[in-house]
Amino acid sequence: MIHIRLILLTSILLTSQLLVCAQEKEYYPDPDPAINRRIDEWKELKFGLLMHWGTYSQWGIVESWSICPEDLSWASGAHKAGVAGTYNEYVSTYEGLKNTFNPTRFNPSEWADAAKDAGMKYVIFTTKHHDGFCMFDSKYTDYKITDSACPFSRNPQRNVAKEVFNAFRAKNFWVGAYFSKPDWHSDYYWWKKFPATDRNCNYSIAKHPAQWNLFKDYTYNQLNELMSDYGKMDILWLDGGWVRKKTPKDITEELAEEYEGSRFARNPQSQDLDMPELVKQVRKKQAQLIVVDRAVPGEQQNYLTPEQHIPENGLSYPWETCMTMANSWSYVPNDTYKPANELIEKLVDIVSKGGNLLLNIGPAPDGTLADTAYSRLKEIGTWMNIHGEAIYGTTMCSAFGEGDHIRFTQSKDGKTRYIFLFDVPKEHISITKMNFTKGTTVTLLGNNLAIPWKQTDKGIDVNFSSFKETKDRYVWVLKVKEK
């Protein structure tokens, strides 16, 4: 049985990876020139913060997914949380976390200060994940942090999403709302008339169109709240890509994937929210809104979002890697955080390939961030203070780098180029994919001493033999200036 489950899990992971790779190759530009200009402005931001936070943080478990009855994920969530009983009893206990959620140490200004010091320029905050719990004051549900049954509802900062957006705007951040299209709490999506079997809508939409229309109205109403009552919004970041319009061909392909072992599509049907109309409505409220309908090819996916990985050669379209600072998207006690040098290298790799990095941190149930998260942000900020000019206001070079440990960017006019070295420089380094002209100067950022170079048959030889510095910089950056 263990071997069967491992084979099934491997098949699911491989299928998911193939789907991600396919989605990264599909891009449809927005027909509005103003939105495309806005996307160009977003590309200049380079580095952002993503935050997954909800009632699930109290148990230190994965966000939302433990209530999805695919395989036995709910049972592992129940075991970790110390909850016994049936699946339905587990879901009831999980949803009861609303009644104990009380993050009294919530201070979004501290988050914004730390993110700004790290060099971040935009934030995406989870207003509602798949479990349906709202971190904003929606009048269309009582499953929310502002409901009277939630102890935090008596706190002056109870409308968490508004507090987050205001705190980050005060630091000149772009702000974005993460919003899950599926809602596993809503009776309009997981209708209590039928059992939930997987992540999808649990009834036949063709047989019950009125119920689906109720869900559409519910979704539109909540998004219109976010776009109307929470100040200027820059990005709407929609998750749950299986909720989308599907053609008969799509459904046939999903059935084939299920036959091959994927449980992604046990309910292959079109879950059409009419995204063109939805976007039309929200842009009546926020005219310059970038919309990211994740993993759904179409004009409503204004940029692509590879998850937890960096495309080998970048993408020819606007893109952003979303990645966790630790292992989990949501708070897990004693989680392992990536070291600062790895995070900086990933940022450099992404920027050199023309993308943005959206780095995720999951707040704890009391509303704080882990000391390690603050430490990592500070270390990144220290590096950025010296080397930020090689990140911001730059574009891709003709080659993004060479090998695994050297990356390039350049100023927009092309007169200044930057060479990122992931390893401490040896006495000589060879650059083969960048040409220097006579009179070009090379300096190390943070030190104005000139570094000699010469043309060789193999390329450019940069000579560090007379330069001594032992300070750990994580990533070293050479500034190459044309005469």
N, C-alpha and C positions, 0 to 999 in steps of 0.2 A: 504493500500500500504506500509506503514511503517513497519507493522508486516511482510509482505511478504519479504521485503528487509532484515529485521533482521534475518528471518529464513534462507534466502539464504546466508547471510554473515556468519551465524553460521555454516552452512553446508560446506562452503568453508574453514573456519578456521579448522573445525574438519577434513576434508579431507586432508588439507595440513599437519596437525599435524600427521595424520596416515601415510602419505607419508614420512614425516621426520623420524618417528620412524622406518618404514620399511627400509629406506635407511641406517640408522645407524647400521643395523644388517648385511649389505652386504659389504664385503670387499674382494678384490682380490689383493694379494701382487704383486708388480712389479717383473717380472722375472729377472731383472738385480740386482745382489748382490750389485753392487756399488751404485745404487739408494737406496736400503734398508739401506745401511750404512749411506747414506746421510740423510735419514729420521730419523735414530737414532740420528744423530747430531742435526737435527732440534728439536727433542723432548727435547734436553737439553736446548733449548732457553727459554722455559716456557712462555714468555710474549712478545707480539708483539703489534704493532700499525697498525690499518686499517684506511684509510682515503678516504671518499667519497667526491668528490669535482667536480663541473662542473658549467655550466652557470646557472643552476637551483637555485644555492645559492643566486642569485640576487633577486629572489622572495621569498626565504625562504620556499620553498615547497619541498615535497618529490622528491627524485632523479628519473627522467625519467618517473615514473609511471603515471603522470598526462596526458601524451599523449597516453597512452594505452586505447583503447576504450572499455575495459571491464566495464560493468555497467556504472556508470556516474562519474568515477574518474576524467576524464578530466574536467567535469563541476565544480567540487569542486576546482580543481586547477585553473581554469579560474576565479572563484569567488574570491579566495584568492588573485590572482594576479591582480584583477581588469580588466580582459579582457572580453569583450563582444563578442558575435557572435557565429558562428557555430563551430563544432568540427574542421573542416579543417582550419578555420580562427584562432582558438586557437593554433593548431599545428604550423601554420606559424608564429604566434607571439612568441611562445615558441622558435622555431628555430632561430628567429631573435635576441634572447638574445646573440647570438655570437657577434653581432655588438656593444654591450655595455659592454661586459665582460672585465674588466680592473683591475685586482687585484694588484694594484701598491705597496701594503705593503707586498707582498709575500716575505717571508724570510725563506726558508726551513732549514737553519742552526739553527734558533731559535727552530723550531719544533724538529730537531734532538737532540739538547742540552737538551730540556725538556724531551723528550722521554728517552734519555740515563740516565738522572738523576732519572727518575722514575723506572729504572731497566729494561726497554724494550730492547729486543735484535734483533728484526726484524721488518720490515715495509712492508705492502702491500698497494700500492698506485693505485687508480683508473685511469688507462690510458684511458679507454673507458667504459662508462656505456651503458645501453640498448638504450638510446636515440641516440647513435652513435657519440656523440661529443668527439673528440679526444683531450686529454690533452698532446699529443705528436705530433711531426711534421711528420705525415704520408703523403707520396706523393700520396696516393691513394684516397684522399678525400680533399675537401676544407672546410668540416665541422670540423674545428679544431682551436685550440687556436692560432696557428701560421699563420692562413690565414690573408691576408692583410686587410680584412674587420673587423677583431677583433682588437680593439685598443691596446691590450696587445702585439700584434705581433711586435710592435716597441720597446718593452722592451728587454734589453739584456738577461733577464731570461725567454724569451717567450716560450722556450721548457720546459714546467713545469715539465714533467715527468723526463727528464734528470737531471734537477736541483735537484729534490727531491732525485733521486737515488744517485747522486753524494754526496749530503749533508749527507745522512745517511751512505753511504759507508765510508765516511771520519771519522765517529764515530764508525766504525767497526760493523755496522749492516749488517745482511742479508737483501737483498732487493728482493721484489716480485712485479710483475705486475698483478693487477686485470684487467681482460679483459672480456667484455661481448661477448658471442658467438652470441646472437641475436643482430641485428643492425636495429633499427626502422627508421633510417634516410636513409639507403641504399635502393636504388631502386631494388637491387638484393634480398632483404629480404621482405620489404613491397613494392611490385611492384605497381607503381602508376597506372598501368593498372586496378587494382582492389582495392576496399576499404579495409582498415584494419578493422578487426572485433575483434581481441583479440591480445594476446602477440605473437602468432605464425606467422610463414611465411604465407602470405595472398594469396598464389596461390597453385594450385595443383602441387607438385613436380613431380608426376608421369606423368602429362601432359606437364610440362614445365621443363624437366631436364636440358636444356641448361641454363636457368635462374638460377637454383640452382647451377650449376657448376660455374657460374660467382660469385655467393656468396661465394662458397668454395674458389675459387682463391683469392677473396678479403680478406677473413679471413686469409688464409695462408700468403698472402703478408704482411698484417699488423703485424701479429705475428712474421714473419721473420724479419721485421724491428726492432721490440722491442728486439728481441734476437740478432740482429747483431750490432745495432748502439748505445746501451745504457749501455755498459759495462757488467761486470759479473752479471748475473741474477741467483738468487737462487731459486725462486719460481715463477711459472706461475699459477695464481689463476683464473680459468675460472668460470664465472657465467652464469646463464641462462640454467638451467638443462633440460628444455623442448626441447632444441635443441640437439637432440641425435638420434642415431639409434634405431628404434623401430621394434619389431617383430609384427606379426599379433595378438599375444596374448596381447601384450602391448596396441595395438590400441583398441582391444575389451574391455580391462579393463578401458581404458580412456573413451570410450563411455558409459560404465556403470556408471562411476563416474559422467559424465555429466548428465546422467538420474537422478542420485541421487541429483543433484543440484549444482555440481561443474562446474564452467566455466573455469577451468584450461585447459580443453582439447576440446574446441569447434572445433578445427582443428586437429583431431587425424591423424597424418601422420608421417612417418619416416623422420626426418630432419638430415640426416646422413652426418657428416663432415669428416668421416673416421678418427676418433681420433688416431688409431694406426699410421697411416701415418703422421698425423699432429705432433704427439709427436716425431716420428722418425726425421722429418725435424728440429724441433726446437732444439732437442738434438744434431744435427750436429753442431749447433751454441753454445749450452750450454750443455756440456756433463753431468754435474751433476745436471741438472735442476729437481727439484721436481715439478710435475704437479698435480694440484688439479682440476679435472673435477667435479665440485661440484654436488652432488646429482645424479650422474650417475654411477651406479655400474659397475665396470670394473677395469682393470689394470691401466687406466689413472687417477684414483682417488687415489693418493698416500696416502692421509689421509682424514679422514671424518671431516665434518664441521657442527655440530649442531649449529643452528642459534638462538640466543637470549635465549637459555636455556642450562642448565647443565644436562647431563644424570644422572639419579638418582644414578646409581652404576658405572658410568664411562663406558668405552667401552674397549673391548679386543684388539682393533686395534689402530693405531696411530690416534689421533683426536685433534681437536681444536674447542673450542667454540668461535664463533664470536659474539660480543655483543656490543651494543652502550653504550658509557659513559653517554650520555643524553637519550632522548626518541627517537630521529630521527637519521637515518643514515646520512642524509645531514643536512646542517646548517638550523636552524630555530631560528629566533630571540627570545630571552628570553626563550629558551628551559630549561627544568628542568634536572639538572645533578644528577646522583646518588651520594650519599655522599661517602666520602673516605672509611669509615669503611665498607660499603656495597661492594665497588669495591675490597677491600683487601680480604674480606671474600669470594667473588666469585673466586678470583685468588687462594686462598688457597684451596677452595673446588675442583676446577678444577685440580690443581697440585696434590692434595692428591689422585685423581682418575686417575692419569696418563695422563692428557691432558695438552694442552696449552691454554692460553687465548689470543685472538686477540681482542683488545679493540678499538672500532671505535670512531673517532672524526671527525666532519665535519667542515672544514674551512669556514670562512665567505667570502662574495664576494670580500672583499678588500684583502684577502690573509692572514688574521690573525686568530688566534684561540681565543676563548672567554677567558676572564680572569679566569672564573670558571674552564675551562679545564686546564689551566696552574696551577691553585691552586690545583686541584685534583692530577695532576701529581706530584707536589711538595710534597703533603702529602703522596702519595704512596711511593715516593722516600725516604722520611724521615723514613718511616716504614721499607723499604727495607734495608736501611743502617745498621739497627740493626739486622734485622731478615732474611736477604737475604740468609744466609747459610742454612736455613731450606727450601728454595725454589730451589736454584740452586744446581746442583750436587747431587740431591736426586732422589729417586725412591719411588714407592708405598710400603707401608707395607702390611702384609698379610690381614689386614683390613684397609680401608681408613679412618676410624674414628668410632665414636659411637654417636648416636643421631644426632641432627641437629646442635650442637654447639661445637663439638670436632672433630678435624681432625688430621691425622698422615702423616708424611713422614719419610724417613730414608736415611742415607748415603749409597752409593753403596756397601760398605763392610758390612753393617748391624750393625756396632758397635756403631753408633750414631743414635738415633731416636729423632724425634721432635713431640711434642704434641701442637697443636694449639687450643687455647681457645678463642671462639668468645665472651664469657662473661667475665667480670672482675672476677677473681678467688674469690670464697668464702673461708671460713676458711678451708674447706676440699673439695677436689674433688675426685671422684672415677673413676678409669680407669679399665674397665673390659676386654678390648680386646687387651691388651698389657701386656706381662710378663716382670718383672724385675728379674735380677739375683742378688745374694748377692754381695754387693760392688758397685752396680750401683749408680751413682750420678745424681742428678737432680738439674739443675740450671735454672734460668729465663734469657733468652737472654737479654742482656743489663745490667745485674746485676750478678756478679759472686758469690753472696751469695748462699750457698747450701740450698736446700729446703728439709726438711725431708719427708720420705715416709715409709710406712710399708705394708706388705702383710696382707690381711684380707680374710675372707671367700668369699667375693664378688669380690676380685681383689686387686688393688693397691689403697691405700689411700695416697694422697699427701696433706701434712699439710701446709697450708698457714697462720695459726693462728698467728705466730710470725713475719710474713712478712708484712710490711706496705709500700704501694706505691699507691698514688692516681692518678698518671699521666695516662692520657688516652692513651693507646697504640693501640687502635682499636682492634687488635688481639694480644693476649699474646701468647708467645711461650716458652715452656719448652724444654730444651735440656737434653736428657736422654743418659748418657754415660756409656757404659759397662766398667767394671774394666779391 
